[in-house]
Amino acid sequence: MPDSIDFRPVILAGGSGTRFWPRSRRARAKQVLALDGERSMIQQTVERLKPLAKIDKTWVITNEYLAHEISDQLKSVPPGQIVQEPVARNTAPACGLAAFIIERQNPNAVLGIFPSDHVIADEPRFLKALQKGIAVAATGDNIVVLGIEPTRAETGYGYIETGEFTADETALHVRRFTEKPNQHRAEDFVAAGNYYWNSGMFLWSARTLANAVREHMPETAPLLEGIAAAFGTPQFEEVFHALYPKCENISVDYAVLEPRSAKGEHLSHLYCIPAEFSWNDLGSWASLYDYQMETRLRGDGEGNVSETEGHLAIDACNNYIYSPKKFVAVVGVENLVIVDTEDALLIVHRDHSQDVGKIVKELVLSGHTELI
């Protein structure tokens, strides 16, 4: 990556992580937990980007519940660049706001959008792919997504249909984005061989994204521009709280990428960099179990993954157990997730771990806000 490119990571950290309840709470969401090591997910995200961006170039978009914890964990990130959304408005307004703020500083700066809660191995390969993508994003009105080669017909991910390579074979043209297909379509995508999982990691110049928001979100763009104009002034918080709730609640995939792809693969300026690194979005307790089994962190030989004071398994297999202060014994059960915290106990079949978020909705409806 040329030294002349001004690369600025923007880390999206506003999610509530409800599928990791009861460990994940409103003020202790997944991104600030250490799910696979000693450092939290967001600390790992910032650390792996350091070879390409100085810490004072890093931005974090989060919410009022997590901002204090994130500031504590990321002490080297300038406090003014940890931006607290007054309300959740999905990824398009969050990305757009960063673009409008940074466009006023340097419209040619390349923004990298990164979820705060992914696990990436093979970091040298990750950085190499990122450098390729940054170079493509810096050369014009280009939008670049890092694509993950699918290993199964996953229905919980978005898919990228790719066309031919660019002339220099750096990137693939993007034909279409498809969000969360059904099982049959997902199987067809994997069999086709030219589809990639959408990693949620994007690269574009501040000007490119800002203009895309102006084009595809004409009602939201003026609101974000008004907020960006107030950034750094005493009126910022007042303007932010007044205008941001009026923004459209939509993901950047639906708002920008899908309309762009409709222009055709050679007119949309959409590109995919195929990733050659290991990636996991840790989207549920089941995916955390799978990840830890793959990396052999805590498997006991019977497929049980345990984070406990100790455990005993009799005729029990393929369970995930989290109970850091207790000894746990399991007998005659399999494929369970058992999570014990100070004020809550979760027991769910691994196949239903995607439904854990429904518990949080029910707790809200029943008034048990102390548990969220």
N, C-alpha and C positions, 0 to 999 in steps of 0.2 A: 504494500500500500504506500503510495507516495506520501512523503512528509507534508506536502502542500494540502492534503485533504484534511479538513476539519471534521473529525468524526466525533459524534456526541451520542452516547448510549442513553436511551430513554427506557426506564424499567417500569413496567406496569405492575403495581403492587396494591391494587385496590380491592382485590377479591376477598370474599369472606371465608372461602375454603370449607363450606358446609359439609362436604362429603368426607371430611376428616374429623367430624364431631365424634366423640366429645373432647379430643385433644385440641382441635382447632376451634377457637372461639372468636367472637367479634373483635376483641382486642388482642388476640393471640392466634391469628389466622395462619394457614399453612406456610405462607412465605416467610414467617419469622420463627418457624419451628425448625429444629435440627432433626429431620426425618431420616437422614441417611448418613449421619456423621456428627462431628462436633460443632460444625458451623451451620447456621441457619441457611435456608434455601436462598434468601436474598443476599446474604453474605457471599455465598458461593457464586451467585450470578455476577455480582460486582467484581469479585476477585478474578474470575476467568476473563473479564473484559479489560483488565488493567494493561496487558501488553499492547493494546491498540488505542487506549484512550486514557488520558490523565484523569484522575479522580475528580478534579474540578470541572471536568467536561460532562460528568455524569448527572442525569436527572432521574428523579423518582416521582411517579404519580401514584398517590395512595389516598387514604381517607382519614378522617379525624380520629378514628378508633386506633389506627395502627401507626400514625405518624410519630408519636412519642417513642414507641418501641423501635421503629425503624431508625429514627435519629440516634438512639442509643447504640444500635448495632452498626450503623454506618457513620461513625463520628467524623470521618474524613470527607464526606460529601457535604458541600456547602449547604447550610440550613435553608437558604432561599431556593435551592433546587430540589427540595423535598416538598412537592406541591400537594396540598390536601384538598381533594374534591369535597365540596359541601354536600353533594349527593352523588350516588352512583349513576353514571350515564353510559356505561359500557365502553368499549375500546375506541370507537370512532371519535367521540369528543375528547377523550384523554389524549389520543395521538394527535388530533388536530390542534388542541391547545398547545402542546409542546412545539408543534410545527410553527404556529403563529408567533409564539414567544421567540423562538430561535431564529425565525425568518427576519425578525427585526434586528437581530444581532449579526447574523451572517446567513443570507438566503442560500448560499452555496454549501453550507454545512450539511454533512450527510448524517441523517438520524438513523440510528439502529433501534428498532422497537424490540424489546425482549420481555417475555413473561418472567416473573420473579421466582417461579417455583418449579423450574425444570431441572432435571439431572442430565448432565452431559459428560460423557467419558471421552477419551481420545482428544483431549483439549488441543494439542497441536493441530490435528485435522480440523477441529472446529474453527480455530483461528485462521487456518489457511482458507477454508471455505468463506469465512467472514471477510477476509481481505479481498477475495475475488468479488464478492457481492458489493463491497464498498466501492471498489474501482468501477464496477458497472453503474452503480447508482450515481456516481460522481460525473459520469460522462454525458448526462443529458436528462431528459424528462423521463427517467426510468424508475420503475418500481421493482424491487427484487425481493423474492421470498426464498428462505431456505427450506428445501423440501426433504422429507425423510422417506427413504425407501420403505414401503410397507412390508411388514413381516406376517401380517394376518389381515383378515377381512374385518377390520375394526369399524364399528358403526358410530363410535363416539367422536371421530376426528373428521375434519374437513379434508377434501382431496383436491389435488392440483393435477389437471390433465395437461401434459406437456406435448409440444411439437418437436420441431427439429432444433439442433444446436445452432447457436450463433456462428458466424463465419470463423471466429477464432476459437470456437469450441469451449468457451468459458462458461456459458450458461445456456439453458434451454428456453425457447419461447414458451409462453403460457397460453394455452387455448381456453381454459375454463376452470373456474373454482366451483366445487360442489360441497355444500355443507352437510355433514352427517347423513350419509345415504343409508337406505335400509340394507339388510343383510345381503339380499340378492345383488343389488347394485355394487355393494362393497366387494363382493366376490368377483364380479365382472371387472371392476377396476384393478384389483390385484392381478387377475389373470392377464389383463391387457398389457401390462408391463411398462406403460408410459404414464402411470399415475404415481403421485407422491403424497404422503401425508403433509398437510399444512402445519408447519411447526409453530406458527404464530410469531416467527421472527422475521421482520421486514426491514428493508433498507431503502431509503429515498432521501433526496435532498429536502431541506426545509421548504424551499420554494415549490418543489414538485408536489409534496403532500398538501401544503397550504392551498395550492391551485386546484388540486383534486377535490379537496373539501369545498372550496368555493364552487366548483362545477357540480358536484354530486350532492352537496348538502347546502343548498342556497339559503335556507332559513336559519341553519345553525352557524354557518360561517361568520356572519356579522356579529353574532353573540361572542364567539370565540375571539374574533379580532378585537372586540371591545374589551374583553378580559385581558388579552395580551397587551393592549395599549396601556392598561392600568398597572401592569406588572412592574414591581419595583417602586411604586408610589404609595403614599399613605392610604389612598382610596382603594387599593387592590382588593382587600378582603371584602369590602362592601360591594364592589362591582362584581367580584367572583360569586358571592352568595346571591346576588340579585339576578345575574344572567345565566349562570351555569345550569340551574334547574330547568331553564327553558329550552335547553339543547335537546336534540333528538336522542332517544335512548336506543342505540344501535351499534353493532360491532363494525369494525373497520372492514371486515371481510364483506359484509352485506352492503355497506354504504359506499365503499370505494372500489374494492377489488373486483367484485362481480360486475358492476357497470363498466369498469375499464375493460374486462375480458370480452365483453360483448362487442367491442370495436374490431375484434379479429386479432389473431396472434401476432401479426406484423405491424399493426397500427396501435395496439394498446400500450406498447412499451413496458409490458409485464414480462419478467424473467424469473426463472427458477434456478437456483444453484443446488444441485443434488448433494446432499450431505453424505459424508463418508465417516461420520462419527456416531457413536452410540448415544441415543436420546431416549428419554422417558419423561413424560409429563406428570407422572405421579398423580393421576386424576382421581384415585380412590384407594381405599385400603387394599383392595385386591391387586391394584397395580403396584403398590408398595411391597406387598408380599411377593409378587412376581419378580420385582427388581431385586429384592434382597435374596431370593432364591438363586437368581441368575448370577449375582455377584458373590454368592456363597458367604454372605456376611454372618448369618446366624442360623442356618439350617441345622437340624439335629440328626439327620440321617433318615428320618421318617417324614420329612417334608414340613415339619413344624418350625416356624420362625418365632423366636421368643425374645422379647425385651422385658425381662422380669428379674426378680431377685433369685430366680431359679424356677424350673418347671419339671413336672413329671408327666409323661405321656404314656398311657397304657391303652393299647389297641386304639390309638388316636393318631391321625396323620393329616398333613396338609392344612394345618391351622396357623393363623397369625395371632399371637398373644402379646399384648402390651399391658404390663402391670409392674412398673418400676419399683414399687415398694412392697410387693407381696410375692410370696411363692405361690405358684399356680399349678394345680393338678387337673389334667383332663383325661377322661376315660370314655372310650367308645364313641368318640365324636370325630368328625372330619370336615374339612373345608369350611371352618368357622373363622370369623374375625371376633376376637374378644379384646376389648379395650377398657381398661379400668383406670379411672382418674379419681381425684379426691371427692368429687360430687356426682359422678355419673358412671354407669356401666353400660357398655354397648356389647350386644351379642347379635351377630348377623351372619348369615350364610355368605360366603365369598361371592357367590353369583349374584347376590343382591346388594353388594356394597355400593353400587351406583345410586341406590335409593336412600342412602343415609341422609342425604340433604333434605329429604322429606320430613325427617324427624325435627329438624330445625324449624321448618315451616309450621309443623304442628305445635311445637313449643311456643312459637310466637302467637299463634291463634289461641292457645290455652292460657296465655299470660305468664308463662314460666320464663320470663326474660332473663332471670338470673342464670339460666343454663345456656344462654347463647352468647 
